[in-house]
Amino acid sequence: MVMKLLHSGEHFGANKNTLDLNGCILTEAGYTPQMQVPWHYHENAYFYYHVRGHMLEVTREQSFTCSPGTVLFHHWQEPHYNTNFSKDAGFFHVELSKRWFEKHELNASIFQGSNHMGHPLFKSLFHKIYKESKINDGTTSIATEGLLLQVLAEMMRYNPGQKKSVPVWAQKVKEIINEYYAGKITLSFLAEETGIHPVHLSRDFPRYFRMNMGDYIRKLKIERATTFLSDKKKSITQIAYDCGFSDQSHFIRSFRQATGMTPYQYRKNILLISEE
């Protein structure tokens, strides 16, 4: 398989705007439905924030359907390709050079692989970085730097150290929760499906998921809700129901607690970006 290397500032999209903030390169660009983006990798680590439309991102391990608000991370030399572009697909790159990591005395090897950063906090932070690129004044550089350091700190919080080897039962639990997250999941149901005692499940779950089971399910519901909110045809009430919240008030309260904004505010931000 022939693999193309993209150097600093290079990508396959059509540039709309580029800022180089001392080793941090911000680029807004777009795709066309006919574009062919082959397997490739990048010289620098970067974040991908999907602004409008949709497309499919494929890595060696998994694929992601990108819609407005999707945030992905690729360490340098992580191969991937893109396909299935909608006619209005647009994205925002935040590329970090090795020099940028050295400047901030960060060990870049901590941030490995290709990751879908589904937590609403990351979406909120990249929304702010995107808006800073639009402002582009004397404060943009320091504001962007601060926001990116917050992103990296949260990445270390959610993924401290090296990934542990995940046992079969933990992977099975993950699959079940991802399928039934909107329903009522009980320990007894998980125990029956995996053959693992409920006490063992409850005790060892945080070892592999970085949080207890209740918090993990709540996080997943909010992540799914942020995806649905980019579809303006879906009402807030319908999204609350589809994501397994008891009612709209419970959804709004939980969403605000997780993201610092209401679902209405989040939807407004996403739709404003996609219409720009």
C-alpha positions in Angstrom: 0.0 0.0 0.0 1.5 3.3 -1.1 1.3 5.9 1.7 1.6 9.6 1.1 3.3 11.8 3.7 1.8 15.2 4.3 4.2 17.8 5.6 3.4 20.8 7.9 0.3 22.7 6.7 -0.5 20.2 3.9 -3.8 18.4 3.5 -6.2 17.3 0.7 -8.8 19.9 1.1 -9.2 23.3 -0.5 -7.8 26.0 1.8 -10.1 28.8 3.0 -7.9 30.2 5.8 -4.6 29.3 7.4 -2.9 30.7 10.5 0.6 29.7 11.8 0.8 30.5 15.5 4.4 29.6 16.2 4.2 25.9 15.4 0.5 25.6 15.8 -1.1 25.7 12.4 -4.9 26.4 12.1 -6.5 25.6 8.8 -10.1 25.8 7.6 -10.8 23.9 4.4 -13.5 22.1 2.4 -14.0 19.0 0.3 -15.9 18.2 -2.8 -18.0 15.0 -3.3 -15.7 13.9 -6.2 -12.5 14.1 -4.1 -10.3 11.0 -3.7 -8.3 11.1 -0.4 -6.0 8.1 -0.4 -4.2 6.4 2.5 -1.8 9.0 4.0 -0.2 10.2 7.2 1.0 13.5 8.6 4.3 14.8 9.7 2.7 16.4 12.7 0.1 15.4 15.3 -3.2 17.2 14.6 -6.8 17.6 15.7 -9.6 17.4 13.1 -12.8 19.4 13.9 -15.7 18.8 11.5 -17.5 22.0 10.6 -20.2 21.2 8.1 -21.6 18.4 6.0 -20.4 14.8 6.6 -17.7 12.4 5.5 -16.2 9.0 6.5 -12.8 8.7 8.1 -11.1 5.3 8.0 -8.1 4.2 10.1 -6.4 0.7 10.3 -8.6 -0.1 13.4 -11.9 1.6 12.9 -13.9 4.2 11.0 -15.8 7.4 12.0 -18.7 9.1 10.4 -17.9 12.8 10.8 -20.8 15.3 11.2 -20.7 18.9 12.6 -19.0 18.9 16.0 -17.0 15.7 15.5 -13.4 15.9 16.9 -10.7 13.4 15.9 -7.0 13.2 17.0 -4.2 11.7 14.9 -0.7 11.3 16.2 2.0 11.8 13.6 2.4 8.9 11.1 -1.0 7.4 11.9 -2.3 6.2 8.5 -5.9 6.9 7.4 -8.0 7.9 4.4 -11.3 9.8 3.8 -14.3 9.1 1.6 -18.1 9.6 1.2 -18.0 13.5 1.2 -21.2 15.4 1.2 -21.2 18.4 -1.2 -20.8 21.0 1.6 -18.3 19.1 3.8 -15.9 21.4 5.6 -13.3 20.9 8.4 -10.9 22.7 10.7 -7.4 21.4 11.3 -5.3 22.2 14.4 -1.8 20.9 13.6 0.9 20.8 16.4 4.6 20.6 15.4 7.2 18.8 17.5 8.6 22.2 18.2 5.3 23.2 19.8 5.4 20.2 22.1 9.0 21.0 23.1 8.2 24.6 23.7 5.6 23.5 26.3 7.8 20.8 27.7 5.2 18.1 26.8 6.1 14.5 26.1 4.4 14.0 22.7 4.7 10.2 23.0 1.9 10.3 25.7 -0.6 11.1 22.9 -0.7 8.0 20.7 -2.9 6.6 18.0 -6.1 7.8 16.3 -8.9 8.7 18.6 -12.5 9.9 18.3 -12.8 12.5 21.0 -16.5 12.2 21.7 -16.7 13.8 25.1 -18.7 17.1 24.9 -15.9 19.0 26.7 -13.6 18.5 23.7 -16.3 19.6 21.3 -16.8 22.8 23.3 -13.1 23.6 23.4 -12.6 23.1 19.7 -15.7 25.3 19.0 -13.9 28.0 20.9 -10.6 27.5 19.1 -12.5 27.6 15.8 -14.1 30.9 16.8 -10.7 32.3 17.8 -9.4 31.6 14.3 -12.2 33.7 13.0 -11.5 36.6 15.3 -7.7 36.5 14.5 -6.6 39.5 16.5 -3.7 40.2 18.9 -5.1 37.8 21.5 -5.8 34.9 19.3 -2.4 33.3 19.7 -2.4 33.2 23.5 -6.1 32.3 23.7 -5.6 29.4 21.3 -2.5 28.2 23.2 -4.4 28.2 26.5 -7.3 26.3 25.0 -5.0 23.6 23.4 -3.2 23.1 26.7 -6.5 22.5 28.3 -7.4 20.0 25.6 -4.1 18.1 26.2 -4.5 18.2 30.0 -8.0 16.6 29.6 -6.6 14.0 27.2 -4.1 13.0 29.9 -6.9 12.9 32.4 -9.0 10.6 30.4 -6.1 8.5 29.1 -3.4 8.5 31.7 -0.3 6.5 30.9 -0.3 3.5 28.5 -3.5 1.7 27.7 -4.1 -1.5 29.7 -4.8 -4.8 27.9 -8.6 -5.0 27.9 -10.0 -8.5 28.8 -12.7 -10.1 26.7 -15.4 -9.5 29.3 -14.6 -5.7 29.4 -14.9 -5.5 25.6 -18.2 -7.4 25.7 -19.5 -5.0 28.4 -18.5 -2.1 26.2 -20.3 -3.5 23.2 -23.5 -4.1 25.3 -23.5 -0.7 26.8 -23.0 0.9 23.4 -25.9 -1.0 22.0 -28.3 -0.6 24.9 -27.2 2.8 26.4 -30.6 4.3 26.0 -32.4 1.6 27.9 -32.2 0.3 31.5 -28.9 -1.6 31.9 -28.5 -3.6 35.1 -25.6 -5.4 36.6 -27.5 -8.6 36.6 -28.1 -8.3 32.9 -24.4 -7.6 32.2 -23.4 -10.5 34.5 -25.7 -12.9 32.6 -24.4 -11.8 29.2 -20.7 -11.9 30.1 -20.6 -14.7 32.7 -18.9 -12.4 35.2 -20.1 -12.0 38.8 -21.8 -8.6 39.4 -19.4 -7.7 42.2 -16.4 -8.4 39.9 -18.0 -6.3 37.1 -18.7 -3.3 39.4 -15.3 -3.5 41.1 -13.1 -3.8 38.0 -15.1 -1.6 35.6 -13.2 1.6 36.5 -9.8 -0.2 35.9 -10.5 -0.3 32.1 -13.0 2.5 31.6 -11.4 5.3 33.8 -14.7 5.9 35.6 -17.5 4.0 37.3 -20.3 2.3 35.2 -22.9 4.9 35.9 -20.7 7.8 34.9 -19.6 5.9 31.7 -23.3 5.4 30.6 -24.1 9.0 31.4 -21.1 10.2 29.3 -22.1 8.0 26.4 -25.7 9.4 26.4 -24.4 13.0 26.3 -22.0 12.1 23.5 -24.8 10.6 21.4 -27.0 13.6 22.2 -24.3 16.0 20.8 -24.4 14.0 17.5 -28.2 14.2 17.3 -28.2 17.9 18.0 -26.5 18.6 14.7 -29.7 17.4 13.0 -32.1 20.3 13.3 -35.1 18.1 12.3 -34.9 16.3 15.7 -36.6 18.1 18.6 -34.9 18.4 22.0 -37.7 16.2 23.4 -37.1 13.5 20.8 -33.3 13.5 21.4 -33.9 13.2 25.2 -36.1 10.2 24.6 -33.8 8.6 22.0 -30.8 8.9 24.4 -32.6 7.4 27.4 -33.2 10.4 29.6 -36.3 10.3 31.8 -37.7 13.6 30.4 -36.6 16.8 28.7 -35.8 18.5 32.0 -33.5 15.7 33.1 -31.7 15.9 29.7 -31.2 19.6 29.9 -29.9 19.4 33.4 -27.5 16.6 32.6 -26.3 18.2 29.4 -25.6 21.5 31.1 -23.7 19.7 33.9 -21.5 17.9 31.4 -20.9 20.7 28.9 -21.5 24.0 30.6 -24.3 24.9 28.2 -27.8 23.8 27.4 -28.7 21.6 24.4 -30.3 24.7 22.8 -27.1 26.7 23.2 -25.0 23.8 21.9 -27.3 23.3 18.8 -27.2 27.0 18.1 -23.4 27.0 18.1 -23.1 23.9 15.8 -25.7 25.2 13.4 -24.1 28.7 13.2 -20.8 27.1 12.3 -22.3 24.8 9.7 -24.1 27.7 8.0 -21.0 30.0 7.9 
